[in-house]
Amino acid sequence: MKAFYEPEATGSTVWLFVGAPLPLLAGYLAAVNLWAFGLMWFDKRRAKRPGARRVRERTLFLSALLGGGLGAVAGMWSFRHKTKHWYFVWGMPLILLAQVALGAWAVYRFLL
């Protein structure tokens, strides 16, 4: 088992300007999951108002595909939003499952 370490900024100009990749990735995933959760909340509020403009379904799926699968699934079930549509009930958890599998593969491949 390899020891985990973050690269130092002295050896590469990329790390000097960008920083270590893991905190950046964690920040991105936190932001996109909060965004997906918030989109579900916002669309649920809009769904209760007659005639209000709604968030497109493809926008909800895109937010999940860009890394916000956990936030989208949590928002979907927390607010009971889009739970009658089969493509949301099956699609969002499948996206989340694929993201978890990709993350597990990346940890195994690059960190262990």
VMD Tcl script that builds the backbone (N, CA, C; Angstrom):
set m [mol new atoms 336]
animate dup $m
set s [atomselect $m all]
$s set {name element resname resid chain x y z} {
  {N N MET 1 A 0.840 -1.174 0.000}
  {CA C MET 1 A 0.000 0.000 0.000}
  {C C MET 1 A 0.885 1.236 0.000}
  {N N LYS 2 A 0.664 2.107 -0.981}
  {CA C LYS 2 A 1.452 3.318 -1.075}
  {C C LYS 2 A 0.967 4.344 -0.053}
  {N N ALA 3 A 1.904 5.143 0.410}
  {CA C ALA 3 A 1.542 6.210 1.337}
  {C C ALA 3 A 0.907 7.360 0.556}
  {N N PHE 4 A -0.110 7.959 1.145}
  {CA C PHE 4 A -0.801 9.056 0.498}
  {C C PHE 4 A -0.085 10.366 0.810}
  {N N TYR 5 A 0.149 11.157 -0.189}
  {CA C TYR 5 A 0.720 12.484 0.021}
  {C C TYR 5 A 0.194 13.433 -1.037}
  {N N GLU 6 A 0.195 14.699 -0.709}
  {CA C GLU 6 A -0.206 15.712 -1.676}
  {C C GLU 6 A 1.055 16.301 -2.289}
  {N N PRO 7 A 1.035 16.578 -3.572}
  {CA C PRO 7 A 2.226 17.126 -4.213}
  {C C PRO 7 A 2.562 18.511 -3.681}
  {N N GLU 8 A 3.833 18.813 -3.657}
  {CA C GLU 8 A 4.272 20.125 -3.204}
  {C C GLU 8 A 4.367 21.072 -4.388}
  {N N ALA 9 A 4.249 22.335 -4.111}
  {CA C ALA 9 A 4.240 23.332 -5.168}
  {C C ALA 9 A 5.636 23.641 -5.702}
  {N N THR 10 A 6.677 23.177 -5.040}
  {CA C THR 10 A 8.025 23.549 -5.461}
  {C C THR 10 A 8.469 22.825 -6.719}
  {N N GLY 11 A 7.961 21.633 -6.980}
  {CA C GLY 11 A 8.446 20.842 -8.098}
  {C C GLY 11 A 7.749 21.114 -9.415}
  {N N SER 12 A 6.613 21.742 -9.407}
  {CA C SER 12 A 5.859 21.907 -10.633}
  {C C SER 12 A 5.160 23.263 -10.631}
  {N N THR 13 A 5.217 23.940 -11.760}
  {CA C THR 13 A 4.544 25.233 -11.840}
  {C C THR 13 A 3.038 25.080 -11.882}
  {N N VAL 14 A 2.551 23.912 -12.325}
  {CA C VAL 14 A 1.101 23.684 -12.338}
  {C C VAL 14 A 0.570 23.683 -10.914}
  {N N TRP 15 A 1.217 22.962 -10.020}
  {CA C TRP 15 A 0.760 22.904 -8.626}
  {C C TRP 15 A 0.933 24.260 -7.949}
  {N N LEU 16 A 1.896 25.038 -8.390}
  {CA C LEU 16 A 2.108 26.356 -7.817}
  {C C LEU 16 A 0.915 27.262 -8.080}
  {N N PHE 17 A 0.368 27.214 -9.287}
  {CA C PHE 17 A -0.747 28.092 -9.636}
  {C C PHE 17 A -2.112 27.493 -9.291}
  {N N VAL 18 A -2.243 26.201 -9.385}
  {CA C VAL 18 A -3.541 25.554 -9.188}
  {C C VAL 18 A -3.728 25.073 -7.760}
  {N N GLY 19 A -2.705 24.497 -7.184}
  {CA C GLY 19 A -2.811 23.913 -5.859}
  {C C GLY 19 A -2.967 22.407 -5.964}
  {N N ALA 20 A -3.067 21.744 -4.822}
  {CA C ALA 20 A -3.218 20.296 -4.806}
  {C C ALA 20 A -4.588 19.913 -5.384}
  {N N PRO 21 A -4.669 18.806 -6.115}
  {CA C PRO 21 A -5.928 18.476 -6.791}
  {C C PRO 21 A -7.048 17.991 -5.875}
  {N N LEU 22 A -6.740 17.322 -4.785}
  {CA C LEU 22 A -7.805 16.744 -3.961}
  {C C LEU 22 A -8.676 17.800 -3.267}
  {N N PRO 23 A -8.110 18.841 -2.670}
  {CA C PRO 23 A -9.000 19.869 -2.099}
  {C C PRO 23 A -9.829 20.590 -3.159}
  {N N LEU 24 A -9.248 20.791 -4.342}
  {CA C LEU 24 A -10.015 21.419 -5.418}
  {C C LEU 24 A -11.173 20.525 -5.859}
  {N N LEU 25 A -10.914 19.237 -5.978}
  {CA C LEU 25 A -11.962 18.293 -6.359}
  {C C LEU 25 A -13.045 18.218 -5.288}
  {N N ALA 26 A -12.643 18.190 -4.027}
  {CA C ALA 26 A -13.618 18.143 -2.937}
  {C C ALA 26 A -14.478 19.411 -2.922}
  {N N GLY 27 A -13.866 20.552 -3.155}
  {CA C GLY 27 A -14.620 21.801 -3.202}
  {C C GLY 27 A -15.591 21.838 -4.363}
  {N N TYR 28 A -15.143 21.354 -5.515}
  {CA C TYR 28 A -16.020 21.296 -6.692}
  {C C TYR 28 A -17.212 20.382 -6.427}
  {N N LEU 29 A -16.953 19.198 -5.889}
  {CA C LEU 29 A -18.038 18.255 -5.636}
  {C C LEU 29 A -19.017 18.788 -4.593}
  {N N ALA 30 A -18.497 19.459 -3.564}
  {CA C ALA 30 A -19.394 20.054 -2.565}
  {C C ALA 30 A -20.270 21.124 -3.208}
  {N N ALA 31 A -19.676 21.970 -4.039}
  {CA C ALA 31 A -20.439 23.043 -4.672}
  {C C ALA 31 A -21.491 22.508 -5.635}
  {N N VAL 32 A -21.133 21.531 -6.466}
  {CA C VAL 32 A -22.091 21.024 -7.455}
  {C C VAL 32 A -23.197 20.213 -6.780}
  {N N ASN 33 A -22.910 19.546 -5.681}
  {CA C ASN 33 A -23.956 18.821 -4.959}
  {C C ASN 33 A -24.908 19.784 -4.252}
  {N N LEU 34 A -24.376 20.849 -3.678}
  {CA C LEU 34 A -25.258 21.869 -3.095}
  {C C LEU 34 A -26.121 22.524 -4.170}
  {N N TRP 35 A -25.536 22.749 -5.343}
  {CA C TRP 35 A -26.274 23.335 -6.456}
  {C C TRP 35 A -27.419 22.410 -6.892}
  {N N ALA 36 A -27.130 21.123 -7.033}
  {CA C ALA 36 A -28.161 20.168 -7.451}
  {C C ALA 36 A -29.270 20.070 -6.404}
  {N N PHE 37 A -28.895 20.046 -5.136}
  {CA C PHE 37 A -29.876 20.010 -4.047}
  {C C PHE 37 A -30.745 21.268 -4.084}
  {N N GLY 38 A -30.101 22.412 -4.280}
  {CA C GLY 38 A -30.831 23.666 -4.351}
  {C C GLY 38 A -31.751 23.748 -5.556}
  {N N LEU 39 A -31.323 23.196 -6.680}
  {CA C LEU 39 A -32.191 23.174 -7.860}
  {C C LEU 39 A -33.452 22.358 -7.609}
  {N N MET 40 A -33.309 21.242 -6.929}
  {CA C MET 40 A -34.492 20.429 -6.606}
  {C C MET 40 A -35.445 21.206 -5.691}
  {N N TRP 41 A -34.880 21.892 -4.707}
  {CA C TRP 41 A -35.696 22.685 -3.789}
  {C C TRP 41 A -36.408 23.812 -4.536}
  {N N PHE 42 A -35.651 24.525 -5.381}
  {CA C PHE 42 A -36.205 25.641 -6.134}
  {C C PHE 42 A -37.317 25.182 -7.073}
  {N N ASP 43 A -37.087 24.061 -7.767}
  {CA C ASP 43 A -38.101 23.568 -8.695}
  {C C ASP 43 A -39.341 23.072 -7.954}
  {N N LYS 44 A -39.156 22.499 -6.784}
  {CA C LYS 44 A -40.307 22.052 -6.003}
  {C C LYS 44 A -41.146 23.251 -5.558}
  {N N ARG 45 A -40.488 24.327 -5.161}
  {CA C ARG 45 A -41.226 25.545 -4.791}
  {C C ARG 45 A -41.987 26.098 -5.985}
  {N N ARG 46 A -41.349 26.088 -7.142}
  {CA C ARG 46 A -42.000 26.587 -8.351}
  {C C ARG 46 A -43.150 25.689 -8.792}
  {N N ALA 47 A -43.045 24.400 -8.517}
  {CA C ALA 47 A -44.093 23.461 -8.925}
  {C C ALA 47 A -45.397 23.733 -8.175}
  {N N LYS 48 A -45.299 24.304 -6.999}
  {CA C LYS 48 A -46.500 24.570 -6.207}
  {C C LYS 48 A -47.243 25.814 -6.678}
  {N N ARG 49 A -46.563 26.665 -7.454}
  {CA C ARG 49 A -47.189 27.889 -7.954}
  {C C ARG 49 A -47.732 27.654 -9.363}
  {N N PRO 50 A -48.983 27.932 -9.576}
  {CA C PRO 50 A -49.506 27.759 -10.939}
  {C C PRO 50 A -48.938 28.825 -11.879}
  {N N GLY 51 A -48.488 28.373 -13.037}
  {CA C GLY 51 A -47.967 29.268 -14.056}
  {C C GLY 51 A -46.540 29.737 -13.872}
  {N N ALA 52 A -45.856 29.273 -12.837}
  {CA C ALA 52 A -44.478 29.704 -12.597}
  {C C ALA 52 A -43.525 28.968 -13.539}
  {N N ARG 53 A -42.452 29.657 -13.932}
  {CA C ARG 53 A -41.440 29.011 -14.775}
  {C C ARG 53 A -40.696 27.971 -13.963}
  {N N ARG 54 A -40.489 26.813 -14.558}
  {CA C ARG 54 A -39.871 25.685 -13.869}
  {C C ARG 54 A -38.464 25.462 -14.368}
  {N N VAL 55 A -37.699 24.690 -13.617}
  {CA C VAL 55 A -36.371 24.264 -14.035}
  {C C VAL 55 A -36.554 23.096 -15.000}
  {N N ARG 56 A -35.850 23.134 -16.120}
  {CA C ARG 56 A -35.973 22.038 -17.087}
  {C C ARG 56 A -35.463 20.740 -16.483}
  {N N GLU 57 A -36.081 19.641 -16.913}
  {CA C GLU 57 A -35.649 18.333 -16.423}
  {C C GLU 57 A -34.224 18.025 -16.864}
  {N N ARG 58 A -33.859 18.444 -18.058}
  {CA C ARG 58 A -32.498 18.185 -18.508}
  {C C ARG 58 A -31.482 18.972 -17.693}
  {N N THR 59 A -31.875 20.122 -17.146}
  {CA C THR 59 A -30.982 20.870 -16.257}
  {C C THR 59 A -30.769 20.110 -14.956}
  {N N LEU 60 A -31.831 19.501 -14.446}
  {CA C LEU 60 A -31.701 18.701 -13.229}
  {C C LEU 60 A -30.789 17.497 -13.473}
  {N N PHE 61 A -30.957 16.842 -14.611}
  {CA C PHE 61 A -30.101 15.704 -14.936}
  {C C PHE 61 A -28.660 16.144 -15.191}
  {N N LEU 62 A -28.479 17.282 -15.836}
  {CA C LEU 62 A -27.128 17.769 -16.109}
  {C C LEU 62 A -26.397 18.100 -14.813}
  {N N SER 63 A -27.091 18.688 -13.854}
  {CA C SER 63 A -26.453 18.981 -12.575}
  {C C SER 63 A -26.025 17.696 -11.870}
  {N N ALA 64 A -26.807 16.639 -12.039}
  {CA C ALA 64 A -26.421 15.347 -11.458}
  {C C ALA 64 A -25.252 14.733 -12.215}
  {N N LEU 65 A -25.261 14.831 -13.531}
  {CA C LEU 65 A -24.191 14.249 -14.345}
  {C C LEU 65 A -22.857 14.955 -14.146}
  {N N LEU 66 A -22.882 16.224 -13.803}
  {CA C LEU 66 A -21.645 16.976 -13.601}
  {C C LEU 66 A -21.024 16.744 -12.229}
  {N N GLY 67 A -21.572 15.795 -11.477}
  {CA C GLY 67 A -20.990 15.445 -10.186}
  {C C GLY 67 A -21.933 15.628 -9.022}
  {N N GLY 68 A -23.129 16.117 -9.271}
  {CA C GLY 68 A -24.072 16.373 -8.191}
  {C C GLY 68 A -25.095 15.290 -7.983}
  {N N GLY 69 A -24.721 14.054 -8.211}
  {CA C GLY 69 A -25.664 12.944 -8.064}
  {C C GLY 69 A -26.200 12.798 -6.651}
  {N N LEU 70 A -25.341 12.945 -5.672}
  {CA C LEU 70 A -25.762 12.803 -4.280}
  {C C LEU 70 A -26.720 13.920 -3.887}
  {N N GLY 71 A -26.411 15.147 -4.267}
  {CA C GLY 71 A -27.294 16.268 -3.967}
  {C C GLY 71 A -28.629 16.157 -4.664}
  {N N ALA 72 A -28.612 15.676 -5.918}
  {CA C ALA 72 A -29.865 15.525 -6.662}
  {C C ALA 72 A -30.747 14.445 -6.047}
  {N N VAL 73 A -30.160 13.321 -5.688}
  {CA C VAL 73 A -30.945 12.235 -5.071}
  {C C VAL 73 A -31.450 12.669 -3.699}
  {N N ALA 74 A -30.599 13.326 -2.918}
  {CA C ALA 74 A -31.019 13.794 -1.594}
  {C C ALA 74 A -32.141 14.823 -1.715}
  {N N GLY 75 A -32.025 15.738 -2.676}
  {CA C GLY 75 A -33.070 16.729 -2.878}
  {C C GLY 75 A -34.356 16.115 -3.393}
  {N N MET 76 A -34.209 15.147 -4.271}
  {CA C MET 76 A -35.381 14.494 -4.842}
  {C C MET 76 A -36.203 13.823 -3.745}
  {N N TRP 77 A -35.547 13.117 -2.838}
  {CA C TRP 77 A -36.289 12.405 -1.804}
  {C C TRP 77 A -36.619 13.285 -0.609}
  {N N SER 78 A -35.805 14.293 -0.315}
  {CA C SER 78 A -36.109 15.207 0.798}
  {C C SER 78 A -37.367 16.026 0.523}
  {N N PHE 79 A -37.475 16.512 -0.703}
  {CA C PHE 79 A -38.605 17.354 -1.058}
  {C C PHE 79 A -39.719 16.590 -1.766}
  {N N ARG 80 A -39.556 15.293 -1.938}
  {CA C ARG 80 A -40.509 14.444 -2.671}
  {C C ARG 80 A -40.822 15.065 -4.030}
  {N N HIS 81 A -39.748 15.360 -4.740}
  {CA C HIS 81 A -39.883 16.045 -6.015}
  {C C HIS 81 A -39.455 15.122 -7.145}
  {N N LYS 82 A -40.273 15.006 -8.160}
  {CA C LYS 82 A -40.028 14.173 -9.337}
  {C C LYS 82 A -39.999 12.689 -8.988}
  {N N THR 83 A -40.625 12.290 -7.908}
  {CA C THR 83 A -40.603 10.887 -7.503}
  {C C THR 83 A -41.662 10.048 -8.216}
  {N N LYS 84 A -42.520 10.676 -9.005}
  {CA C LYS 84 A -43.512 9.919 -9.767}
  {C C LYS 84 A -43.051 9.650 -11.193}
  {N N HIS 85 A -41.912 10.213 -11.568}
  {CA C HIS 85 A -41.372 10.001 -12.911}
  {C C HIS 85 A -40.351 8.862 -12.846}
  {N N TRP 86 A -40.578 7.828 -13.615}
  {CA C TRP 86 A -39.702 6.647 -13.542}
  {C C TRP 86 A -38.272 6.986 -13.931}
  {N N TYR 87 A -38.088 7.909 -14.862}
  {CA C TYR 87 A -36.735 8.209 -15.306}
  {C C TYR 87 A -35.955 8.980 -14.239}
  {N N PHE 88 A -36.640 9.639 -13.301}
  {CA C PHE 88 A -35.940 10.237 -12.174}
  {C C PHE 88 A -35.705 9.208 -11.077}
  {N N VAL 89 A -36.706 8.391 -10.818}
  {CA C VAL 89 A -36.581 7.390 -9.749}
  {C C VAL 89 A -35.465 6.399 -10.057}
  {N N TRP 90 A -35.294 6.050 -11.325}
  {CA C TRP 90 A -34.233 5.121 -11.704}
  {C C TRP 90 A -32.969 5.836 -12.174}
  {N N GLY 91 A -33.126 6.939 -12.864}
  {CA C GLY 91 A -31.986 7.615 -13.473}
  {C C GLY 91 A -31.054 8.279 -12.479}
  {N N MET 92 A -31.600 9.017 -11.538}
  {CA C MET 92 A -30.747 9.719 -10.568}
  {C C MET 92 A -29.937 8.754 -9.699}
  {N N PRO 93 A -30.544 7.705 -9.131}
  {CA C PRO 93 A -29.711 6.764 -8.374}
  {C C PRO 93 A -28.680 6.032 -9.242}
  {N N LEU 94 A -29.005 5.766 -10.514}
  {CA C LEU 94 A -28.010 5.136 -11.397}
  {C C LEU 94 A -26.836 6.078 -11.672}
  {N N ILE 95 A -27.113 7.352 -11.826}
  {CA C ILE 95 A -26.035 8.331 -11.993}
  {C C ILE 95 A -25.168 8.362 -10.736}
  {N N LEU 96 A -25.805 8.373 -9.574}
  {CA C LEU 96 A -25.062 8.371 -8.316}
  {C C LEU 96 A -24.232 7.103 -8.176}
  {N N LEU 97 A -24.804 5.968 -8.521}
  {CA C LEU 97 A -24.076 4.705 -8.449}
  {C C LEU 97 A -22.864 4.704 -9.375}
  {N N ALA 98 A -23.026 5.227 -10.577}
  {CA C ALA 98 A -21.905 5.320 -11.514}
  {C C ALA 98 A -20.822 6.250 -10.975}
  {N N GLN 99 A -21.214 7.343 -10.337}
  {CA C GLN 99 A -20.229 8.263 -9.777}
  {C C GLN 99 A -19.486 7.648 -8.601}
  {N N VAL 100 A -20.187 6.895 -7.764}
  {CA C VAL 100 A -19.526 6.212 -6.645}
  {C C VAL 100 A -18.552 5.162 -7.170}
  {N N ALA 101 A -18.960 4.422 -8.197}
  {CA C ALA 101 A -18.069 3.419 -8.787}
  {C C ALA 101 A -16.840 4.080 -9.407}
  {N N LEU 102 A -17.030 5.191 -10.094}
  {CA C LEU 102 A -15.899 5.914 -10.676}
  {C C LEU 102 A -14.970 6.440 -9.592}
  {N N GLY 103 A -15.537 6.949 -8.524}
  {CA C GLY 103 A -14.722 7.429 -7.405}
  {C C GLY 103 A -13.946 6.311 -6.734}
  {N N ALA 104 A -14.588 5.163 -6.542}
  {CA C ALA 104 A -13.894 4.013 -5.939}
  {C C ALA 104 A -12.773 3.535 -6.842}
  {N N TRP 105 A -13.018 3.495 -8.141}
  {CA C TRP 105 A -11.968 3.106 -9.082}
  {C C TRP 105 A -10.806 4.096 -9.027}
  {N N ALA 106 A -11.103 5.387 -8.973}
  {CA C ALA 106 A -10.039 6.405 -8.950}
  {C C ALA 106 A -9.221 6.310 -7.677}
  {N N VAL 107 A -9.867 6.067 -6.549}
  {CA C VAL 107 A -9.129 5.906 -5.290}
  {C C VAL 107 A -8.238 4.683 -5.368}
  {N N TYR 108 A -8.794 3.576 -5.839}
  {CA C TYR 108 A -8.005 2.351 -5.943}
  {C C TYR 108 A -6.831 2.521 -6.925}
  {N N ARG 109 A -7.110 3.186 -8.023}
  {CA C ARG 109 A -6.090 3.320 -9.087}
  {C C ARG 109 A -4.995 4.315 -8.728}
  {N N PHE 110 A -5.365 5.444 -8.140}
  {CA C PHE 110 A -4.399 6.522 -7.968}
  {C C PHE 110 A -3.900 6.717 -6.539}
  {N N LEU 111 A -4.648 6.263 -5.551}
  {CA C LEU 111 A -4.248 6.532 -4.175}
  {C C LEU 111 A -3.779 5.300 -3.407}
  {N N LEU 112 A -4.151 4.134 -3.840}
  {CA C LEU 112 A -3.743 2.931 -3.087}
  {C C LEU 112 A -2.597 2.214 -3.768}
}
mol reanalyze $m
mol bondsrecalc $m
mol representation Tube
mol addrep $m
